[in-house]
Amino acid sequence: MLTPSQCRAARALLDWSQQQLADQARIGNATIRNFESGKSAPQHATLDVLRRCFETAGIIFIDENGEGPGLRLRKHV
């Protein structure tokens, strides 16, 4: 699943604001803000939408491997 720190990191790699992510994912900016700050956890369906939005934009999520989950930006060819 997507963590708040992965969400912030993915936005940073894409140089997206919270509002840009909200617009791309078609969800409320408050949902992004509250998730990233740890104030609330969105529904699983919302987290799936966010993850798919990031993946479409070029983010590759790296599964937990003993060091914690991570992500990177897909290489452009």
PDB file of N, CA, C and O in Angstrom:
ATOM      1  N   MET A   1       0.845  -1.181   0.000  1.00  0.00           N
ATOM      2  CA  MET A   1       0.000   0.000   0.000  1.00  0.00           C
ATOM      3  C   MET A   1       0.890   1.243   0.000  1.00  0.00           C
ATOM      4  O   MET A   1       2.098   1.142   0.212  1.00  0.00           O
ATOM      5  N   LEU A   2       0.325   2.358  -0.226  1.00  0.00           N
ATOM      6  CA  LEU A   2       1.027   3.639  -0.295  1.00  0.00           C
ATOM      7  C   LEU A   2       1.138   4.246   1.104  1.00  0.00           C
ATOM      8  O   LEU A   2       0.150   4.303   1.837  1.00  0.00           O
ATOM      9  N   THR A   3       2.328   4.696   1.471  1.00  0.00           N
ATOM     10  CA  THR A   3       2.529   5.354   2.764  1.00  0.00           C
ATOM     11  C   THR A   3       2.560   6.871   2.569  1.00  0.00           C
ATOM     12  O   THR A   3       2.790   7.345   1.456  1.00  0.00           O
ATOM     13  N   PRO A   4       2.332   7.633   3.638  1.00  0.00           N
ATOM     14  CA  PRO A   4       2.417   9.086   3.507  1.00  0.00           C
ATOM     15  C   PRO A   4       3.787   9.560   3.001  1.00  0.00           C
ATOM     16  O   PRO A   4       3.858  10.474   2.179  1.00  0.00           O
ATOM     17  N   SER A   5       4.864   8.948   3.485  1.00  0.00           N
ATOM     18  CA  SER A   5       6.195   9.372   3.032  1.00  0.00           C
ATOM     19  C   SER A   5       6.417   9.026   1.562  1.00  0.00           C
ATOM     20  O   SER A   5       7.076   9.784   0.851  1.00  0.00           O
ATOM     21  N   GLN A   6       5.883   7.899   1.091  1.00  0.00           N
ATOM     22  CA  GLN A   6       5.991   7.574  -0.331  1.00  0.00           C
ATOM     23  C   GLN A   6       5.214   8.581  -1.167  1.00  0.00           C
ATOM     24  O   GLN A   6       5.654   8.965  -2.250  1.00  0.00           O
ATOM     25  N   CYS A   7       4.077   9.000  -0.674  1.00  0.00           N
ATOM     26  CA  CYS A   7       3.264   9.982  -1.389  1.00  0.00           C
ATOM     27  C   CYS A   7       4.039  11.289  -1.525  1.00  0.00           C
ATOM     28  O   CYS A   7       4.096  11.861  -2.613  1.00  0.00           O
ATOM     29  N   ARG A   8       4.631  11.763  -0.442  1.00  0.00           N
ATOM     30  CA  ARG A   8       5.420  12.999  -0.496  1.00  0.00           C
ATOM     31  C   ARG A   8       6.623  12.843  -1.423  1.00  0.00           C
ATOM     32  O   ARG A   8       6.931  13.744  -2.202  1.00  0.00           O
ATOM     33  N   ALA A   9       7.300  11.702  -1.338  1.00  0.00           N
ATOM     34  CA  ALA A   9       8.484  11.466  -2.172  1.00  0.00           C
ATOM     35  C   ALA A   9       8.110  11.388  -3.654  1.00  0.00           C
ATOM     36  O   ALA A   9       8.815  11.937  -4.502  1.00  0.00           O
ATOM     37  N   ALA A  10       7.019  10.717  -3.963  1.00  0.00           N
ATOM     38  CA  ALA A  10       6.583  10.605  -5.357  1.00  0.00           C
ATOM     39  C   ALA A  10       6.235  11.980  -5.914  1.00  0.00           C
ATOM     40  O   ALA A  10       6.587  12.301  -7.049  1.00  0.00           O
ATOM     41  N   ARG A  11       5.549  12.786  -5.121  1.00  0.00           N
ATOM     42  CA  ARG A  11       5.238  14.149  -5.578  1.00  0.00           C
ATOM     43  C   ARG A  11       6.510  14.941  -5.829  1.00  0.00           C
ATOM     44  O   ARG A  11       6.597  15.698  -6.796  1.00  0.00           O
ATOM     45  N   ALA A  12       7.498  14.765  -4.956  1.00  0.00           N
ATOM     46  CA  ALA A  12       8.763  15.493  -5.116  1.00  0.00           C
ATOM     47  C   ALA A  12       9.473  15.074  -6.399  1.00  0.00           C
ATOM     48  O   ALA A  12       9.983  15.921  -7.132  1.00  0.00           O
ATOM     49  N   LEU A  13       9.509  13.758  -6.675  1.00  0.00           N
ATOM     50  CA  LEU A  13      10.166  13.298  -7.898  1.00  0.00           C
ATOM     51  C   LEU A  13       9.478  13.840  -9.152  1.00  0.00           C
ATOM     52  O   LEU A  13      10.127  14.119 -10.160  1.00  0.00           O
ATOM     53  N   LEU A  14       8.174  13.981  -9.072  1.00  0.00           N
ATOM     54  CA  LEU A  14       7.413  14.483 -10.219  1.00  0.00           C
ATOM     55  C   LEU A  14       7.305  16.007 -10.232  1.00  0.00           C
ATOM     56  O   LEU A  14       6.821  16.595 -11.199  1.00  0.00           O
ATOM     57  N   ASP A  15       7.762  16.643  -9.145  1.00  0.00           N
ATOM     58  CA  ASP A  15       7.657  18.087  -8.973  1.00  0.00           C
ATOM     59  C   ASP A  15       6.189  18.526  -9.018  1.00  0.00           C
ATOM     60  O   ASP A  15       5.839  19.513  -9.664  1.00  0.00           O
ATOM     61  N   TRP A  16       5.338  17.764  -8.312  1.00  0.00           N
ATOM     62  CA  TRP A  16       3.909  18.052  -8.229  1.00  0.00           C
ATOM     63  C   TRP A  16       3.579  18.645  -6.868  1.00  0.00           C
ATOM     64  O   TRP A  16       4.137  18.228  -5.853  1.00  0.00           O
ATOM     65  N   SER A  17       2.692  19.597  -6.844  1.00  0.00           N
ATOM     66  CA  SER A  17       2.137  20.112  -5.596  1.00  0.00           C
ATOM     67  C   SER A  17       1.030  19.154  -5.135  1.00  0.00           C
ATOM     68  O   SER A  17       0.627  18.252  -5.869  1.00  0.00           O
ATOM     69  N   GLN A  18       0.557  19.367  -3.921  1.00  0.00           N
ATOM     70  CA  GLN A  18      -0.571  18.562  -3.456  1.00  0.00           C
ATOM     71  C   GLN A  18      -1.783  18.797  -4.347  1.00  0.00           C
ATOM     72  O   GLN A  18      -2.535  17.867  -4.639  1.00  0.00           O
ATOM     73  N   GLN A  19      -1.971  20.041  -4.777  1.00  0.00           N
ATOM     74  CA  GLN A  19      -3.114  20.344  -5.637  1.00  0.00           C
ATOM     75  C   GLN A  19      -2.989  19.655  -6.993  1.00  0.00           C
ATOM     76  O   GLN A  19      -3.984  19.170  -7.530  1.00  0.00           O
ATOM     77  N   GLN A  20      -1.780  19.606  -7.553  1.00  0.00           N
ATOM     78  CA  GLN A  20      -1.592  18.921  -8.836  1.00  0.00           C
ATOM     79  C   GLN A  20      -1.916  17.432  -8.707  1.00  0.00           C
ATOM     80  O   GLN A  20      -2.541  16.853  -9.595  1.00  0.00           O
ATOM     81  N   LEU A  21      -1.495  16.816  -7.608  1.00  0.00           N
ATOM     82  CA  LEU A  21      -1.828  15.410  -7.394  1.00  0.00           C
ATOM     83  C   LEU A  21      -3.323  15.233  -7.238  1.00  0.00           C
ATOM     84  O   LEU A  21      -3.902  14.317  -7.821  1.00  0.00           O
ATOM     85  N   ALA A  22      -3.958  16.092  -6.463  1.00  0.00           N
ATOM     86  CA  ALA A  22      -5.404  16.014  -6.280  1.00  0.00           C
ATOM     87  C   ALA A  22      -6.126  16.129  -7.622  1.00  0.00           C
ATOM     88  O   ALA A  22      -7.074  15.391  -7.888  1.00  0.00           O
ATOM     89  N   ASP A  23      -5.675  17.052  -8.459  1.00  0.00           N
ATOM     90  CA  ASP A  23      -6.287  17.222  -9.779  1.00  0.00           C
ATOM     91  C   ASP A  23      -6.077  15.984 -10.645  1.00  0.00           C
ATOM     92  O   ASP A  23      -7.016  15.515 -11.289  1.00  0.00           O
ATOM     93  N   GLN A  24      -4.858  15.450 -10.667  1.00  0.00           N
ATOM     94  CA  GLN A  24      -4.567  14.270 -11.481  1.00  0.00           C
ATOM     95  C   GLN A  24      -5.369  13.051 -11.013  1.00  0.00           C
ATOM     96  O   GLN A  24      -5.863  12.273 -11.828  1.00  0.00           O
ATOM     97  N   ALA A  25      -5.492  12.895  -9.684  1.00  0.00           N
ATOM     98  CA  ALA A  25      -6.185  11.728  -9.124  1.00  0.00           C
ATOM     99  C   ALA A  25      -7.695  11.950  -9.000  1.00  0.00           C
ATOM    100  O   ALA A  25      -8.447  11.014  -8.729  1.00  0.00           O
ATOM    101  N   ARG A  26      -8.130  13.198  -9.200  1.00  0.00           N
ATOM    102  CA  ARG A  26      -9.540  13.560  -9.090  1.00  0.00           C
ATOM    103  C   ARG A  26     -10.089  13.281  -7.694  1.00  0.00           C
ATOM    104  O   ARG A  26     -11.170  12.716  -7.528  1.00  0.00           O
ATOM    105  N   ILE A  27      -9.314  13.691  -6.704  1.00  0.00           N
ATOM    106  CA  ILE A  27      -9.757  13.600  -5.308  1.00  0.00           C
ATOM    107  C   ILE A  27      -9.491  14.957  -4.655  1.00  0.00           C
ATOM    108  O   ILE A  27      -8.794  15.798  -5.222  1.00  0.00           O
ATOM    109  N   GLY A  28     -10.040  15.162  -3.483  1.00  0.00           N
ATOM    110  CA  GLY A  28      -9.902  16.437  -2.799  1.00  0.00           C
ATOM    111  C   GLY A  28      -8.491  16.698  -2.287  1.00  0.00           C
ATOM    112  O   GLY A  28      -7.792  15.784  -1.849  1.00  0.00           O
ATOM    113  N   ASN A  29      -8.086  17.971  -2.350  1.00  0.00           N
ATOM    114  CA  ASN A  29      -6.787  18.366  -1.845  1.00  0.00           C
ATOM    115  C   ASN A  29      -6.672  18.062  -0.355  1.00  0.00           C
ATOM    116  O   ASN A  29      -5.598  17.679   0.109  1.00  0.00           O
ATOM    117  N   ALA A  30      -7.745  18.223   0.397  1.00  0.00           N
ATOM    118  CA  ALA A  30      -7.728  17.947   1.834  1.00  0.00           C
ATOM    119  C   ALA A  30      -7.400  16.480   2.107  1.00  0.00           C
ATOM    120  O   ALA A  30      -6.757  16.168   3.109  1.00  0.00           O
ATOM    121  N   THR A  31      -7.827  15.590   1.239  1.00  0.00           N
ATOM    122  CA  THR A  31      -7.515  14.165   1.394  1.00  0.00           C
ATOM    123  C   THR A  31      -6.011  13.950   1.306  1.00  0.00           C
ATOM    124  O   THR A  31      -5.441  13.208   2.107  1.00  0.00           O
ATOM    125  N   ILE A  32      -5.369  14.589   0.343  1.00  0.00           N
ATOM    126  CA  ILE A  32      -3.913  14.482   0.186  1.00  0.00           C
ATOM    127  C   ILE A  32      -3.215  15.090   1.399  1.00  0.00           C
ATOM    128  O   ILE A  32      -2.335  14.469   1.994  1.00  0.00           O
ATOM    129  N   ARG A  33      -3.611  16.298   1.757  1.00  0.00           N
ATOM    130  CA  ARG A  33      -2.992  17.014   2.866  1.00  0.00           C
ATOM    131  C   ARG A  33      -3.097  16.218   4.173  1.00  0.00           C
ATOM    132  O   ARG A  33      -2.110  16.074   4.894  1.00  0.00           O
ATOM    133  N   ASN A  34      -4.278  15.712   4.472  1.00  0.00           N
ATOM    134  CA  ASN A  34      -4.486  14.953   5.707  1.00  0.00           C
ATOM    135  C   ASN A  34      -3.735  13.624   5.695  1.00  0.00           C
ATOM    136  O   ASN A  34      -3.219  13.198   6.728  1.00  0.00           O
ATOM    137  N   PHE A  35      -3.668  12.976   4.552  1.00  0.00           N
ATOM    138  CA  PHE A  35      -2.933  11.711   4.442  1.00  0.00           C
ATOM    139  C   PHE A  35      -1.447  11.933   4.662  1.00  0.00           C
ATOM    140  O   PHE A  35      -0.822  11.245   5.468  1.00  0.00           O
ATOM    141  N   GLU A  36      -0.881  12.899   3.940  1.00  0.00           N
ATOM    142  CA  GLU A  36       0.557  13.138   4.045  1.00  0.00           C
ATOM    143  C   GLU A  36       0.981  13.621   5.429  1.00  0.00           C
ATOM    144  O   GLU A  36       2.110  13.368   5.850  1.00  0.00           O
ATOM    145  N   SER A  37       0.098  14.305   6.137  1.00  0.00           N
ATOM    146  CA  SER A  37       0.427  14.798   7.474  1.00  0.00           C
ATOM    147  C   SER A  37       0.125  13.770   8.562  1.00  0.00           C
ATOM    148  O   SER A  37       0.468  13.979   9.725  1.00  0.00           O
ATOM    149  N   GLY A  38      -0.514  12.664   8.191  1.00  0.00           N
ATOM    150  CA  GLY A  38      -0.835  11.629   9.166  1.00  0.00           C
ATOM    151  C   GLY A  38      -2.106  11.892   9.955  1.00  0.00           C
ATOM    152  O   GLY A  38      -2.387  11.182  10.921  1.00  0.00           O
ATOM    153  N   LYS A  39      -2.877  12.895   9.565  1.00  0.00           N
ATOM    154  CA  LYS A  39      -4.123  13.217  10.282  1.00  0.00           C
ATOM    155  C   LYS A  39      -5.219  12.194  10.017  1.00  0.00           C
ATOM    156  O   LYS A  39      -6.078  11.971  10.870  1.00  0.00           O
ATOM    157  N   SER A  40      -5.195  11.576   8.850  1.00  0.00           N
ATOM    158  CA  SER A  40      -6.209  10.568   8.528  1.00  0.00           C
ATOM    159  C   SER A  40      -5.655   9.615   7.475  1.00  0.00           C
ATOM    160  O   SER A  40      -4.709   9.929   6.753  1.00  0.00           O
ATOM    161  N   ALA A  41      -6.269   8.459   7.413  1.00  0.00           N
ATOM    162  CA  ALA A  41      -5.892   7.456   6.414  1.00  0.00           C
ATOM    163  C   ALA A  41      -7.049   7.316   5.426  1.00  0.00           C
ATOM    164  O   ALA A  41      -8.169   6.999   5.827  1.00  0.00           O
ATOM    165  N   PRO A  42      -6.790   7.546   4.153  1.00  0.00           N
ATOM    166  CA  PRO A  42      -7.857   7.404   3.151  1.00  0.00           C
ATOM    167  C   PRO A  42      -8.321   5.958   3.021  1.00  0.00           C
ATOM    168  O   PRO A  42      -7.663   5.031   3.493  1.00  0.00           O
ATOM    169  N   GLN A  43      -9.454   5.790   2.378  1.00  0.00           N
ATOM    170  CA  GLN A  43      -9.970   4.464   2.057  1.00  0.00           C
ATOM    171  C   GLN A  43      -8.943   3.751   1.172  1.00  0.00           C
ATOM    172  O   GLN A  43      -8.161   4.398   0.476  1.00  0.00           O
ATOM    173  N   HIS A  44      -8.951   2.423   1.203  1.00  0.00           N
ATOM    174  CA  HIS A  44      -8.034   1.642   0.359  1.00  0.00           C
ATOM    175  C   HIS A  44      -8.227   1.974  -1.113  1.00  0.00           C
ATOM    176  O   HIS A  44      -7.258   2.024  -1.869  1.00  0.00           O
ATOM    177  N   ALA A  45      -9.466   2.199  -1.524  1.00  0.00           N
ATOM    178  CA  ALA A  45      -9.730   2.529  -2.933  1.00  0.00           C
ATOM    179  C   ALA A  45      -9.057   3.846  -3.316  1.00  0.00           C
ATOM    180  O   ALA A  45      -8.556   3.983  -4.432  1.00  0.00           O
ATOM    181  N   THR A  46      -9.042   4.809  -2.406  1.00  0.00           N
ATOM    182  CA  THR A  46      -8.395   6.093  -2.669  1.00  0.00           C
ATOM    183  C   THR A  46      -6.885   5.915  -2.780  1.00  0.00           C
ATOM    184  O   THR A  46      -6.248   6.516  -3.646  1.00  0.00           O
ATOM    185  N   LEU A  47      -6.312   5.094  -1.909  1.00  0.00           N
ATOM    186  CA  LEU A  47      -4.872   4.822  -1.981  1.00  0.00           C
ATOM    187  C   LEU A  47      -4.517   4.137  -3.294  1.00  0.00           C
ATOM    188  O   LEU A  47      -3.468   4.410  -3.878  1.00  0.00           O
ATOM    189  N   ASP A  48      -5.388   3.249  -3.756  1.00  0.00           N
ATOM    190  CA  ASP A  48      -5.160   2.589  -5.049  1.00  0.00           C
ATOM    191  C   ASP A  48      -5.176   3.603  -6.186  1.00  0.00           C
ATOM    192  O   ASP A  48      -4.353   3.530  -7.098  1.00  0.00           O
ATOM    193  N   VAL A  49      -6.113   4.548  -6.133  1.00  0.00           N
ATOM    194  CA  VAL A  49      -6.190   5.591  -7.163  1.00  0.00           C
ATOM    195  C   VAL A  49      -4.913   6.424  -7.159  1.00  0.00           C
ATOM    196  O   VAL A  49      -4.362   6.720  -8.220  1.00  0.00           O
ATOM    197  N   LEU A  50      -4.440   6.803  -5.975  1.00  0.00           N
ATOM    198  CA  LEU A  50      -3.208   7.587  -5.890  1.00  0.00           C
ATOM    199  C   LEU A  50      -2.023   6.817  -6.458  1.00  0.00           C
ATOM    200  O   LEU A  50      -1.230   7.357  -7.229  1.00  0.00           O
ATOM    201  N   ARG A  51      -1.913   5.559  -6.073  1.00  0.00           N
ATOM    202  CA  ARG A  51      -0.790   4.755  -6.558  1.00  0.00           C
ATOM    203  C   ARG A  51      -0.832   4.619  -8.079  1.00  0.00           C
ATOM    204  O   ARG A  51       0.196   4.777  -8.737  1.00  0.00           O
ATOM    205  N   ARG A  52      -1.991   4.332  -8.641  1.00  0.00           N
ATOM    206  CA  ARG A  52      -2.109   4.198 -10.098  1.00  0.00           C
ATOM    207  C   ARG A  52      -1.792   5.518 -10.803  1.00  0.00           C
ATOM    208  O   ARG A  52      -1.199   5.524 -11.882  1.00  0.00           O
ATOM    209  N   CYS A  53      -2.183   6.616 -10.198  1.00  0.00           N
ATOM    210  CA  CYS A  53      -1.883   7.936 -10.759  1.00  0.00           C
ATOM    211  C   CYS A  53      -0.375   8.146 -10.811  1.00  0.00           C
ATOM    212  O   CYS A  53       0.158   8.598 -11.824  1.00  0.00           O
ATOM    213  N   PHE A  54       0.308   7.820  -9.724  1.00  0.00           N
ATOM    214  CA  PHE A  54       1.767   7.943  -9.691  1.00  0.00           C
ATOM    215  C   PHE A  54       2.430   7.013 -10.704  1.00  0.00           C
ATOM    216  O   PHE A  54       3.353   7.416 -11.411  1.00  0.00           O
ATOM    217  N   GLU A  55       1.961   5.778 -10.772  1.00  0.00           N
ATOM    218  CA  GLU A  55       2.557   4.816 -11.706  1.00  0.00           C
ATOM    219  C   GLU A  55       2.388   5.269 -13.151  1.00  0.00           C
ATOM    220  O   GLU A  55       3.302   5.112 -13.960  1.00  0.00           O
ATOM    221  N   THR A  56       1.241   5.822 -13.477  1.00  0.00           N
ATOM    222  CA  THR A  56       0.998   6.342 -14.821  1.00  0.00           C
ATOM    223  C   THR A  56       1.960   7.488 -15.146  1.00  0.00           C
ATOM    224  O   THR A  56       2.371   7.661 -16.293  1.00  0.00           O
ATOM    225  N   ALA A  57       2.307   8.261 -14.122  1.00  0.00           N
ATOM    226  CA  ALA A  57       3.211   9.397 -14.311  1.00  0.00           C
ATOM    227  C   ALA A  57       4.682   8.987 -14.312  1.00  0.00           C
ATOM    228  O   ALA A  57       5.553   9.824 -14.549  1.00  0.00           O
ATOM    229  N   GLY A  58       4.971   7.701 -14.047  1.00  0.00           N
ATOM    230  CA  GLY A  58       6.354   7.234 -14.136  1.00  0.00           C
ATOM    231  C   GLY A  58       7.003   6.800 -12.840  1.00  0.00           C
ATOM    232  O   GLY A  58       8.203   6.525 -12.820  1.00  0.00           O
ATOM    233  N   ILE A  59       6.255   6.730 -11.768  1.00  0.00           N
ATOM    234  CA  ILE A  59       6.805   6.291 -10.490  1.00  0.00           C
ATOM    235  C   ILE A  59       6.770   4.766 -10.419  1.00  0.00           C
ATOM    236  O   ILE A  59       5.764   4.142 -10.756  1.00  0.00           O
ATOM    237  N   ILE A  60       7.875   4.178  -9.978  1.00  0.00           N
ATOM    238  CA  ILE A  60       7.964   2.731  -9.747  1.00  0.00           C
ATOM    239  C   ILE A  60       8.074   2.522  -8.239  1.00  0.00           C
ATOM    240  O   ILE A  60       8.985   3.049  -7.601  1.00  0.00           O
ATOM    241  N   PHE A  61       7.154   1.760  -7.675  1.00  0.00           N
ATOM    242  CA  PHE A  61       7.173   1.484  -6.243  1.00  0.00           C
ATOM    243  C   PHE A  61       8.018   0.250  -5.976  1.00  0.00           C
ATOM    244  O   PHE A  61       7.927  -0.749  -6.690  1.00  0.00           O
ATOM    245  N   ILE A  62       8.836   0.331  -4.945  1.00  0.00           N
ATOM    246  CA  ILE A  62       9.732  -0.754  -4.563  1.00  0.00           C
ATOM    247  C   ILE A  62       9.207  -1.362  -3.267  1.00  0.00           C
ATOM    248  O   ILE A  62       9.024  -0.659  -2.273  1.00  0.00           O
ATOM    249  N   ASP A  63       8.967  -2.662  -3.283  1.00  0.00           N
ATOM    250  CA  ASP A  63       8.420  -3.339  -2.121  1.00  0.00           C
ATOM    251  C   ASP A  63       9.398  -3.359  -0.964  1.00  0.00           C
ATOM    252  O   ASP A  63      10.606  -3.195  -1.138  1.00  0.00           O
ATOM    253  N   GLU A  64       8.849  -3.563   0.211  1.00  0.00           N
ATOM    254  CA  GLU A  64       9.632  -3.723   1.433  1.00  0.00           C
ATOM    255  C   GLU A  64      10.654  -4.835   1.218  1.00  0.00           C
ATOM    256  O   GLU A  64      10.314  -5.911   0.726  1.00  0.00           O
ATOM    257  N   ASN A  65      11.901  -4.574   1.587  1.00  0.00           N
ATOM    258  CA  ASN A  65      12.952  -5.586   1.417  1.00  0.00           C
ATOM    259  C   ASN A  65      13.845  -5.657   2.650  1.00  0.00           C
ATOM    260  O   ASN A  65      15.018  -6.019   2.562  1.00  0.00           O
ATOM    261  N   GLY A  66      13.283  -5.314   3.780  1.00  0.00           N
ATOM    262  CA  GLY A  66      14.058  -5.282   5.006  1.00  0.00           C
ATOM    263  C   GLY A  66      14.562  -3.900   5.336  1.00  0.00           C
ATOM    264  O   GLY A  66      14.933  -3.635   6.479  1.00  0.00           O
ATOM    265  N   GLU A  67      14.583  -3.020   4.370  1.00  0.00           N
ATOM    266  CA  GLU A  67      15.037  -1.648   4.565  1.00  0.00           C
ATOM    267  C   GLU A  67      13.888  -0.657   4.490  1.00  0.00           C
ATOM    268  O   GLU A  67      14.100   0.544   4.660  1.00  0.00           O
ATOM    269  N   GLY A  68      12.696  -1.128   4.243  1.00  0.00           N
ATOM    270  CA  GLY A  68      11.542  -0.249   4.112  1.00  0.00           C
ATOM    271  C   GLY A  68      11.134  -0.093   2.665  1.00  0.00           C
ATOM    272  O   GLY A  68      11.942  -0.317   1.763  1.00  0.00           O
ATOM    273  N   PRO A  69       9.877   0.293   2.430  1.00  0.00           N
ATOM    274  CA  PRO A  69       9.401   0.488   1.067  1.00  0.00           C
ATOM    275  C   PRO A  69      10.024   1.728   0.455  1.00  0.00           C
ATOM    276  O   PRO A  69      10.445   2.637   1.171  1.00  0.00           O
ATOM    277  N   GLY A  70      10.083   1.766  -0.863  1.00  0.00           N
ATOM    278  CA  GLY A  70      10.673   2.913  -1.545  1.00  0.00           C
ATOM    279  C   GLY A  70      10.030   3.152  -2.886  1.00  0.00           C
ATOM    280  O   GLY A  70       9.009   2.551  -3.222  1.00  0.00           O
ATOM    281  N   LEU A  71      10.639   4.038  -3.651  1.00  0.00           N
ATOM    282  CA  LEU A  71      10.162   4.333  -5.001  1.00  0.00           C
ATOM    283  C   LEU A  71      11.273   4.986  -5.788  1.00  0.00           C
ATOM    284  O   LEU A  71      12.269   5.455  -5.238  1.00  0.00           O
ATOM    285  N   ARG A  72      11.073   5.002  -7.094  1.00  0.00           N
ATOM    286  CA  ARG A  72      12.011   5.693  -7.985  1.00  0.00           C
ATOM    287  C   ARG A  72      11.244   6.126  -9.220  1.00  0.00           C
ATOM    288  O   ARG A  72      10.119   5.690  -9.466  1.00  0.00           O
ATOM    289  N   LEU A  73      11.882   6.994  -9.990  1.00  0.00           N
ATOM    290  CA  LEU A  73      11.275   7.495 -11.225  1.00  0.00           C
ATOM    291  C   LEU A  73      11.714   6.629 -12.380  1.00  0.00           C
ATOM    292  O   LEU A  73      12.900   6.334 -12.525  1.00  0.00           O
ATOM    293  N   ARG A  74      10.762   6.216 -13.209  1.00  0.00           N
ATOM    294  CA  ARG A  74      11.053   5.394 -14.378  1.00  0.00           C
ATOM    295  C   ARG A  74      11.997   6.148 -15.312  1.00  0.00           C
ATOM    296  O   ARG A  74      11.862   7.355 -15.509  1.00  0.00           O
ATOM    297  N   LYS A  75      12.939   5.431 -15.875  1.00  0.00           N
ATOM    298  CA  LYS A  75      13.872   6.003 -16.828  1.00  0.00           C
ATOM    299  C   LYS A  75      13.136   6.331 -18.123  1.00  0.00           C
ATOM    300  O   LYS A  75      12.407   5.500 -18.666  1.00  0.00           O
ATOM    301  N   HIS A  76      13.336   7.538 -18.603  1.00  0.00           N
ATOM    302  CA  HIS A  76      12.716   7.936 -19.879  1.00  0.00           C
ATOM    303  C   HIS A  76      13.582   7.454 -21.023  1.00  0.00           C
ATOM    304  O   HIS A  76      14.797   7.657 -21.016  1.00  0.00           O
ATOM    305  N   VAL A  77      12.967   6.820 -22.002  1.00  0.00           N
ATOM    306  CA  VAL A  77      13.715   6.337 -23.173  1.00  0.00           C
ATOM    307  C   VAL A  77      13.267   7.051 -24.420  1.00  0.00           C
ATOM    308  O   VAL A  77      13.782   6.780 -25.505  1.00  0.00           O
TER     309      VAL A  77
END
